[in-house]
Amino acid sequence: MQCIRKQTSRSKSEELLHQAQTKRVASLNSKLLGMEDDPDLQFLLSGTGLVKVRSSSWKKTRFYKLQEDCKTMWHESKKTLRSKQTFSVEDIDSVRSGRQTEGLKKYTEEALDPRVFSILFKGRRKNLDLIANSEEEAKHWVSGLEKIIFNLSNLSQQSKTEHWISNCLRKADVNCDSKMSPQELKNFLHDINIEVDDEYVKMLFEKCDQSKCGTLEGEEIQLFYEILTKREEIDVIYGAYAKTEGMLSAANLLDFLQKEQREQVDLSYAAQLIEKYEVDETAKAKQQMTKDGFLMYLHQPEGLIMNQAHKRVYQDMKQPLNHYFISSSHNTYLMEDQLKGPSSTEAYIRAVMKSCRCVELDIWDGSDGEPVIYHGYTLTSKILFKDAIKAIKEYAFKTSEYPVILSLENHCSVEQQKLMAHHMTSILGSALVTKPLGDHMPTELPSPEELKHRFLIKGKRLNKLEALFSDQASAEEEETVTEEEDCRDDEEENLSEKSKTLQLAKELSDIVIYCKSVKFQGFEHAQTHQAFYEMCSFKEGDAFKFAEKSAIEYIHHNVDKLSRIYPSAFRTDSSNYDPVPLWNVGCQIVALNFQTPGPDMDLNQGLFSQNGLCGYILKPSYLRDKALEFDPITLTRGPWLKHKELHVMVISAQQLPKVSQKMDSVVDPLVRVEIHGVAADETEKETRHIQNNGFNPMWNENFQFDLYVPELALVRFVVEDYDAVSNNDFIGQCTVPFTSLQNGYRHVPLFNKNGDLLSSAGLFVHTMVVNAE
């Protein structure tokens, strides 16, 4: 969150005062970040000229400089109408040194590698490709930005609040006299998303203006800060348990943890929390926790809504692949829509860095003999197949060590198929699975544990896998043969239902081991003819029909076979479908357009936020056992029925961002709590809206939800800006698997529409799950 105001003209004395204040503020912020006297930070604060690269002919020098808040980057712009010449360091996804982006590889010479670097942003903002004046300057930029990003992300919530508010206060001080006038105070409150009338400003100002001189300064501003950041709800909770000299002893804290948080912990655990999070050394020495320490704890992983034990891999990873939900992407190469949007290797990097474990490659003959990836028969741009494989290889296992499936939509000639096979075997090397694990013909798919750091190819295969273990004949096979291919399986939805022929290169066929694509011909046929290593792809319309009309058969099919679901080709805007009904029937590879944010991707991010972000979630037992007849529609009796009551009290929110950057914009927030799962559990409830307060709105509203199949439920908290005449505007959301919810008083982190964390914003709730009678 940034506070930016229009620059005003200053006299010479005012300018000198401003420069001194700027230097002092930069020093305070560098100290807060733990980077006092850091040479890289000092270099960025001074700023340098960098060459911005857009094409082979567009390379222009622009001045870049870190502002004194140590989180906002200012850059020179020649555009006369450009209103915003800044971006926040918190909007940066990563910084890469060298020629690692498509733009730098294409538009710069190899000799420049030590001097170039790229800033990659969250969301859809374009990369910033830059050339420094020297290798040393490039190192300063890369190292400095990486350290700031890391240190900002590791600030405590209280430090983030202090950092943000203090910088907003400074920017509200228009004449740089370190004092606050009533008008400056009102402007400041507006900047931090609070709209108040003049009477309230007058009352607040008079309360803080203890010197009665008409301005606030020094300790008066500190008093104003304390009033502003006071959390009444925290005071009440803390006061109820702080029974030892007005503070929490370890025994008092244990009482809170057991009664309110419903945690099965002992006195030593409470003492550890005090040691870990108490900010006052005197209190810590007495094994006591102050209110500040208590608030610090509530903002840490132990105090958040999601069970921190589920943030690491906690599930059994030694079961067959078909027993897991697998995070999967459709048209992975696209950055935007399917008609004219850009294709990019960056899209693959973003997907696998988000633990996507099944990516799609739509491959066509390239004009120069090299296969290319793009959305066929459209105006989407093209990328080389080999470049995509290189990018996937480099980034596939940085977030998760579990296997990645490369889903090939092959439209190439035999010669270019041979080149595809060569690129995959040479680039991926021993990480590519080219034969079954073990010395004998397997009877089931291997586990994620067995396939760590490995790549699987999904595609057509000329023969049965069993042929690898027979004495006959692979030698008799022709180099290419003709095979019938399901026109729906390669996702081309022609009006005719005719199959078409595909000539398949043996080299490509031979590296398809555990994910052989076959046409779906009905559940009965699949039961008797489809091998465990053969899998079908279903268009969303067909998949939803089966989920609704043949749920038990679909579940039994998915017990021992993989199914992949993909969006309809009519979704040319790369929109998504609701994945939940398909997870409910055990579909493993429910492919979504990762490039398109929205509620469906929020649910996907929520489901896969558990189990260490590894991209694999073990399905409930009743979706892994053919002896059981679970039906998510009718909900007959069985081990899946575990009636729970979820009680949610939406208490407050903190530091919600504005949805509009207009000067007169202040949000009117409301909170909606949604339950997603089987049809009987799907519901939502909503608070009233709070007028003109996005900084610290308070609701104190209670909801009760009845859940019958809790293992399949997701709880989504949504914050919106109320609008009486049009649709509400999205502010943030957080989706948590029901089985990962923690009881008690919890902070809920919020994510923006792109799925990125809003660093300072959050909800404060109380949750309680009880067994229904």
N, C-alpha and C positions, 0 to 999 in steps of 0.2 A: 504494500500500500504506500502510495506516495503523496506528499503534500507539495504542490507546485503553485507558485503564484507568479503573476506577471511582473516583470522587472520594472521598477520605477526609476526615474532620473534622480541622481543624487548630486549634491554639492561636493566639492573637493574634500571638505572635512568629513562629510557623511560617508564618502567613499573610503577614506582612510579608516574610519570607525568600522565600516562594513568589512573591510579586509582583515582587520584585527579580530573581529568577531568570527569571521569565517575560519581563520586559522585556529582560534580557540575551540570552535565547534568541531573542526576536523580532528583536533587532538583528543577531544573527549570521546568522539565516536570511534577513533582508532583504538583507544584504550578499552572501550566497551567490547570491541571485537577481538581483543587480545592481540592487536597488531601494532602496538605503540612502537614507533621507530622502525617499523618494518620497511626495508628499502623498496620492495615491490609496491607496497601501498603508497609510499611517498612519491614514487615515480608516476603512479596512476593519478594521484591528486594534482601533480604538476601538469600532466597531459602531454600528448605528442601528436604530431601529424601522422596519419596512416593512409595508405592508398586503399581505397575501397574498390573492389573488383566486382563488376557485374557481367562483363562480356569481354571479348578480346579487344574491343574498341573502347569500352567504357571502363576506364581506370582513373579515378580522380582522387586527389589528396583532400582529406577532411581532418579537422582537428577533433580529437576525442579527449575527454577529461572526466575523471571521477569527481563528483561533487562532494562537498564537505560532510554530507550525511553518510558517506562511505557506502552508499547502496544505490545511488542514482548516477547514471552515466549521461553526460551531456555531449552532444556531437554537433559539429558545424553542419549547416544545410544551406544550399544555394537556392532552395525553393522559396520563393517570396511569400507564398501562401501557407507554408508549413507552420502549423500552430504548435506542434510538439517536437522538440528536439532532444528528448530525453527517453531513456528506458531504464527500468529497474534491473539491478543485478539479480533480483529474485525471479525475473522472467527468463533468465538464462537456463537452458537445460544442461548444456555442457560447453566446454571450450576445448578445441582440438588444435594441436600444433602440427605444422606441416601441411602438405597438400592432401588432405583427407576427404574433402568434399568434392562433389562432381564439378562444381564451378572452378575451384582452384586447379583440379587435375586437367580441366579442359582449357582454361584461359591463362595459365601461368607455366613458366618453364621449370623443369626439374631443378635447375640451379638455384631457384628461389626458395626451395623447400625449407631451409633453416630460418628464413625471414617471414614466412607466411603462417597465419593461423585463422581459425574460424570460430565465430560465436554462433551457437545454435540455440534457438529460442524454443520455449514451450509453445504448444498450440501450432497455428498455421503460419506464423510470421516467418518470413524468408530468412535464411542464414545470412550472416554478415561475414563475407570473405575479405580479409585484410592483409596488406603487406606492410611490415614495419621497416624502418630505415636501416636496421641492423639485426643480426641474430640476437644480440644482447637485449635490444629493446623488445623483440618478440618474446623472449623468455620472461622479461619483466611483466608484460601484459598477461601472458598465459598463467604464470605462477601467481601473480597478484589477484587476478579474477578468480582462479580456483580456490585460493585461500579465503577470499571474501565470501564466496558462495558457501564454502564449507563452514566457516565461522558463523555466518548469518543463520544457517540452518540449524546450528547447534546452540544458538542463544536460548535461554529459558524464556517462557512465555512472558514473564514479568520484565525481563530485559528487552524483549521485542517491543512490548508496550511502552516502556520508558524511552526507548530509542525513537520510536515513531512519534510519540506525543511531544517529546522535547524538540524534535526537528520541526514539527508542525507549529509549536509555540514560537520557535525562532523565526519561521517564515511569516508568521502572523505579525511579528514585530517589524512593521513596515519601515519605520525610521531608524531601526537598529540601535535604539537607546537602552535595550535590555529591560524595558518597562512595557506593561500592558495597559492600554487605555480600554474603556468600556467597549468601544467599537471594534478594537483589535480582538478583544475577548469574544465578542459575538462572531466575528469573522472566523476565528479559530474554531469555535464550536461547530460552525457550519462546515468547515473543512474536514472535521473528523466525523461528519455524518449526524449531527444533532441540530435540529431547527428549533429555536426557542424564541419566545416573544421578549420584548424589551423589558417587561416587568421581571421576568425570571433572571435575565442578565443583570439587571440592576440589583436584585436581591443577592445573587451569587457574588457580584462584584463587592457589594458593601460588606458581605460576610468575610471576604478575604482582605479587603482594604483596611487593615488594622491601623495603619499610619494616618488614615483619613486624608491622604494627599491627592487623591483622584487618579492614581495609577498603581498598578501592582508591580512589585519588584522583589527580588531575593526570596526571603522566606515566605512572603505573601504568595508568590507564584508557586512555591513548593506546597503551601496550604491548598491552593486551588487544584494542584495536581492530585493531592491526596483525596480531596472531595470528589474529584472527577473519577478517580479510579477505585473509589470505595465500592466493595461488593457486599451489599447488605445481606444477600443470601448466604455468603460465606461466613459473615459475622454470626448469623443465627446458628449455623451448623457448628461452627467452632466453639461458640459460647456454650452450647449444650454439652460438650464433652471436655472442655478445658477446665478441669477441676483441681489442678495443682498449681498454686500460685498464679492463677489466671492463665496458665498455659497447659498444653497437653503433655502429660508424662507418657512414658512408653506404655504403661498400663491403661491410661486414658485413650491413647491412640488404638491400642488393641481392642478396647471396648467398642470404639467407632468401627474398626475394620470388621469385627465379628457381627455387630448388630445392624449396621447400615449397609456395609459393602458385602455382607454375607460371605466373607472369606474364611476359609479354614486355615488360619495361621496362628502362630504362637508369639510369645513376648519377644523372643529374639528377633523375629521378623519386624515387629514394630520398632524395635531399637535400631535395626538396620536402616529403616526408612528415615528415622531421625538423623542418623549419622550421614545418610546420603543426601538429604534434601534440606535440612535446617540451615538457614542462612546466617543466623546469629551464633557466633562462636561461644558466647557465654551460656546461652540456652543449651547448645549442643553438649557442652561440657557437663551439664546437669541432666543430660538425657531428656531434655524437654523440647517441645516444638512450638514455635511462635505461630501467629496467624499467617505471617509471610511464608514460613516454612510449610505450613499446611496447604496454602494455595499453590506453592511450588510443587508439592507432592501431587495435588489434584491435576496438574498440567502435565505430569510425567506419564510414561507408559502404564505405570501401575494404576493411575487414576483415570485413564481413558476408557471409552466405551467398549473397545475391543480387547478381549483376553490376550494379554501379551504372550502367553504360552503358545498361542496360535499364530504368532508372528514368525515363528520358526517352523521348520518341517516337523510335524508332530504325528502325521499319519503313517500307516504302513505303506511303504513304497515298493514292496516286494510281490505285489499281485500283478496279474497280467494287465497289459495296457488297456484292454477293453473294460476294466473295472474302474476307470477314472474318467471324470470330466476333464477335457483338455482345452486349454485356452487357445482359441483358433481365430485366424484372420481370413477374410475374403478379399480378393483383389488387393493383396497386400502392397503391391507396387504403386498404387494410386495415392496421391496426396489429397485429392479432392473428388470431383464427380467422375462418372464413367463415360462421358461423352467427349470432353475436351480438356479435362484436368491433366496436370503434369504427373508423369511416372518418375519415380526416383528411388535410388538405392537407399536414400535416407528413410524412406517409408519402412523398408525392411529393418533398418537399424532401430527405429523407434518401436516397432512391433516387438522384436525379440528382447529389447531392453525393458519392455513392459511384461516380460515373461510369456509372451505369446509362443506357444510350442508347436503350432501348425501354421505354416505360411504358404501362400499360393503363388505360383509362378505361371503366368499365361504366356507361352512361348510360341513365337512365330519365326519364319525364315527371315533373316536379315539380308538386306540388299548386297552387302559385301561378303557374304558367306558366313557371317557370325550371327547365331540366333539372337533374337531380341525379345524383350518383354514389353507388352503394352496390351490395351484392351482392343481386341481385333475389330476391324471395320469401323473404327471411331477416330476422332482427332486427338486422342490422348498421345502424349509424347512417348518416345521409346528409350529404353535403356538396354545395354548389353547384358545378356544372360550371365556371362562370366563375371561381370562387375557385381551383379546381384549376389552370386554365389560367394564371391570374395567378401562382400560386406557381411553376409550372414555368417560366414565362417569366423570373421573377426569378432563379432559381437554376440553370437548366439548364446554363449555360456557365461556372460559377465554378470547377469542377474540370477539365472537359474542354471544348475548343472545337469538338469534332466533333458531327455532327448527332444530333438526338433524334427518334425515331419515336414518334408518338402513336398507339397501337393502340386504335381505337374499337370497343367492343362496343355497338352502337347498338340500343336498344329503344324509341326515342322516336317520338312522332307526328310528322307532317310539319311542323307548326307549330313544335314545339320543336326539330326538326332544323334548321330555318332559323335559329333563335336560336343553336344550337350553332355553326353556320357563321359567324354574325355575331360571336359572342364570339371565335372563333379568329382571324378575319381582323382584327378591331379590336384585340385584345390583342396578338397576335403580330406584327401589322404586316408589314413587309417581310421579316421573318425566316421567315415561312411560305412554303413552296414552293407556288405556285398555278398554275404552268405549267412545262413542261419547260425545262431550261436550254438556251440556244441558240435558233437560228431555225429549225432543221429537226427533223424527227422523229428522236429518238435511236434507237440500235440496242442500247444497253446501259445499265445503271444508272450514274449518276454516281458519283464517288469521294467518300470522306469529306473529302478535301482540298477538292474543289469545293463541298462542302456545309457547310463550317465555319459555325458560328453559325446554322444553319438548322433548321427543323422540317419533318418529313414526316408526312403523315397516312396511316395504314393503315386502310382501310375499303372499303365497297362503292362501285362507280362504275357509272353508268348506261350508259356507252358505252365504246368503245375509245379509247385515248389518241390513236390516229391521226386521229380525227375533228377534233381541234384543228387539224390541218394540211390538212384537206380543205375544198373550197369548199362542201360540202353542210352543211347542215342542222342545226346545233345549234338554229337558230331554230325548226325544226319540232318539236323535242322538247317534250313536255309538262313542266309544272313538276314533276309527280310521276308516277312510273310504278310498276308492280308488277314486282318482280324475285324470282326464286327464290333463297332463301338456305339454305345448308347448316346444318341445325340443330346440327351439331357445330362448325361454324366459329365460331358465337357462343358456344360453350362450354356450351350447355344440353344435357345428356346425357339427353334423354327416352328412355323405353324404345322408343317408336316411332321408326322410321327415316325418318319423313315429313319432307319439306322443308316450309317454311312461307313465306308471302309476306311481303315487306317493302316498304312504300311508302317511297321514298327521295326526299328533297328534292333538287332539282337544285343548289341552293346548296351543299349538303354534298357531293354527288357531285363537283362541279367542283373541289374542293380535294384530291381524292384523285388523285395524279399517279403516283408511282413505286411505290406499295404497294397495288395494287388486290387486294382479297380475292376469291378464287375457290374453288369447291369442288374438292377433289382427286378425280379420277376415274381414277386409275391413272397409272403412269409413262409408258406408251406414249401415252396421250391427252395428257398434259402435254407430251410431246416434240413433238407435232404441232400442238397447239391452244393451248397456254399461252404468252402473250407474256412477254417478259423482265420487264415491270413488274407482272405478275400473280403473286400468291403465295398459298400454301396454309397453313392452320393444321392441325396434327396433334395429336390427343390423345396423351398419353404412351404409352398402350398400343399404339396403331397405330404410332407412331414407333419404339418398341422392336422391334415385330414386323418392320417394314421393315428396321431396322438389322441384325437377326439373319438374316432370310431373304433379303433383297434388297439387300445392302449396296452392291454395285457400282452397281446401278440408282439407289439413293438418292443415292450420291455424285455420279453423273453429273447427276441432277436438280438437285442443289445447286450444281453448277458454275456455272450461269447463271441460277438462280432462287433467290429467298429462301424459306426455310421457317421457320415459327414452331412451336415445340413448347410445349404448355401442360400443367400437371398435371391429373390426373383430378379431376372434380367430386366424387368420393367422398373426396377429401382435405379433409374439412371442418375439420380441425385446422390447415390451411395447411401441412401437411408437404411435403417435397420429394422428388424422385426424383434418381437419379444422372445428372448431365449428361454424364459422360465418354463413354459409348457413342454418344451423339448427336453430340457434337463429332467423334468418330472417323469419322462418315459425312458430315461437312461441314455439318451443320445450323447455320445462323447464329444464329437467334434462339431460344435455348433458355431459355425463361422460367421463372424460379424465384420462389418466395415469399420476397422479400427480408426480410420481417418475421419469418421463422422461422429462427433460427440452427441450425447443425448441420453435419455433415461435408460435405453437398452444397453448402451455401453457402460452406464453407471452400474447396472445390475451385474454385468460381466466383471467389471473391476471389483465390485463388492464380493462376489463369489470367490474370485481368485486372490482376494487380499489375504486370505488365510493360508496356512500350510507353507509359510516361509516364502510366499510369492513365487513358488516354484512352477506354476502353470499346470499343475496336476492336483485334482481334488478327488479323493476316494469316494465313490458313490455309496449311498447307504446300502446296508446288507440286503434289503428287499429288492434292490435294483441289480443285485448280483447273484440272485438265486432263482433258478427256474421252478423250484418246488413251490415258491410263493406266488400268489396271484394278486399283487398290488395293482389297484386301479385308481389313479389320481382323480378320476371323475366321480366314481360311485363311492369310494372310500369304505369298502366292506371291512369287517373287523380283521385285525391282524397286528403284527408287531410294529407296524408303522403308526398306528393310532396311539398317540401319547398326548392327550388333551392338556394343554398348558394355558395359563392366563398370564398375559404380559401387561403389567401396569407401567405406564410411562407418564411421568410428570415433566412437562416442558417448562423449565424454570426461567432461563434467561439466555441471552446471546451477548457476545462481545465482539466489538470492532468489525462489524459487517462492512464490506466494501460498497461503495456507491455503484449503481448499475449504469449511471450516466455521469459523464465528466462535466456536464453543464454546471455552471456556478450555483444555480438555484436548486440543484438536485440533492434531495435527502430521502432516504428510503423509508417506507412504511412496512416493516417486515412482519411476516407471519410464518409459522412453521407447520408443515404437514408431515405426519408420520404415516408411512405406507407399509403394508405387509404384502410381500410377493411370495407366491408358493403355489400349492394346489388351490383349485377354485374355491374350496370351502374356507380357505384362510385369507384369500385376497380381500383387502379392505384398506381404507385410509381415513384418517381423522385430522382435523385442522384447527389451529388456534385462531383467535381473533387477530386482527392486525394492530400493530402499535404505530401511532402516527408520529412521523418526523423524528425517529430515533433509531439509527443503525449502530450507535456506539455501545449502548448498554440496555437494550430493551428487556423488559421483564413480563412474563406471561403468568407463570404459576398455574398452568392448566393441566388437568389430569385426564388420561385416556386409559381405557381397558380394551385389550384385544384377546380373542379366543383363537388359539392355534391347535390344529388337530394333527398335522404332520410337520412337527417343528424342524426335523432334519433337512427339509427341503425349503424352509422359509428364509427369506431375506428381509431385513428391516431397513427401510430407507427414510432418512431424515432429510427433508427438503426445506430450504428457506427461500421465500420469494418476496418480491417487492409488490405490495398490493396496488392494484389499479382498478378503480371503480368503473371505468369506461372501456377498458380493453384487457387483453390477457395480462396476467401478472408477469413480471420479469423475474427470471431465474437469478438467484444470488449465489447459492452454494448447496451442496448436498453431501451426504455420507451414507453409504450402504454397507451394512454389516450382516454377515450370516447370523441367523438367530442363535445357533449353537456356539457362537463366539461372543455373544453379548455378556458383559459383566453387570452384576447387580449393583445397586447403590447409587451414590452421587457420582456422576461421571461427566467429564468434558467430551464433547463430540467434535473432532476436527472436521473442517469443511473443505470440500474440493470444488474447484471452478468447473465450468462446462467442459473443459478439455481434460478433466480428471487430475489436474495439478492441485497440490495442497495450497490453500489460502493461508499464508504463514501465520497471521495474527488472529484470524476470525475463528469463531467456534460457538457451539451451543453448550449449555449446562443443563443436564437432565438428571432425573432420578428414575431408575428402572428396577423392576422387581418381577421375577418369574416365579410362579407358584404352580404346583400341580392342581389341576381343577378336580373338584370332587365329582 
